[in-house]
Amino acid sequence: MKATIAVLPGDGIGVEVTAEAQKVLTAVAEARGHTFVFETGLVGGAAIDAVGVPLPDETLTLCQAADAILFGAAGGPKWDDPRAAVRPEQGLLSLRKGLGLYANLRPVKLNPVLINASTIKPEVLQGTDLIVVRELTGGLYFGERGRKDGGNTAYDTMIYTVPEIERVARAAFRLAAGRRRHVTSVDKANVLESSRLWRETVTRVAAEFPDITLEHLLVDACAMHLIRRPSTFDVIVTENMFGDILTDEASMLAGSMGMLPSASLAEGSLGLYEPIHGSAPDIAGQDMANPLAAILSAALLLRYSLGLEEEAIIVEAAVDRALAEGYRTPDIAEPDSETLGTRAMGDLIAHLVAKS
Ligand code: NAD
């Protein structure tokens, strides 16, 4: 197949890990007879430095015309003044809005060889393979907010419409259909009216998927069960802010930030794929960053935007094999053991893909 992939490396290690993900996608194309055209765009602090805004129009146009987007990370100390009028993370927020990316998917699959990298006991973690689907364009982060009473009262509004809940619920059920057929919908329906609408709507959507089981959990209970019985979850679907918090909690199950990919999906097949970590200024430019989260994000890109499931599995299997054979970047290595740099890890995965 022929596909155009927009590549937005951004800042810090975003640049380094995206290069390795692109290297692996090139290896996939060569091995399987596909043509991937890569178009690079400016975003984040790099875009502020070059043209004064975190998401130039050309970048948004490039992304709208692409089949998928590979994103690195945006931000860093250079642009960290909270009072600055333009900030790097506005680039990502504007992209989400401009592309209608309404569902954020974060798979958390524990690689058995890294089980000791987590702070949770191995016997609790055993078998963990879950995916959180977070609604991305509604809820508390987008409702009306403000101050009144001379600035002494502040308010934010959690607001959801039935169509917003339906589309993210359907995305979750469709995902579950290709997995273990279990959806956990998370809300705070004992208190919040928006959560009652959420629960009613998800329950109604569930009737369209009779072979998938649905359970409802309150968000506080979910936070507890995620670290008490993580292996019992399959697909978790939740609103924007609950998802923001639960995805960070879930990411700690896997031990390292450098291992976890994510996908943000729009209607149709367009999606943006990025590691969950940031620009890691403390290790940027030192060939130390773990590129596996970015490489696994490229695997999600193959699966969800290009429909290349076999190719996605080849990339994931190459990562598993490299880890099983003991190759590690510093963040996941035992103290004083030998490690690979960012580029060498990317070369290794590309090589394993080419051989498969
Ligand atoms: P971070 O994820 O960049 O780093 C947190 C810690 O994890 C650091 O010690 C870092 O060295 C380590 N780490 C992260 N990714 C790693 C990898 N691939 N390999 C090895 N170690 C890795 O989070 P932070 O330090 O809070 O943020 C740094 C900057 O990134 C900030 O400007 C922040 O706003 C931005 N940020 C951007 C995104 C994004 O673009 N989506 C997400 C989070 C943070």
Residues whose N, C-alpha, C, O or C-beta is under 5 A from the ligand:
A	BS01	NAD	G72 A73 A74 G75 G76 M257 G258 I276 H277 G278 S279 A280 P281 D282 I283 M288 A289 N290 D331
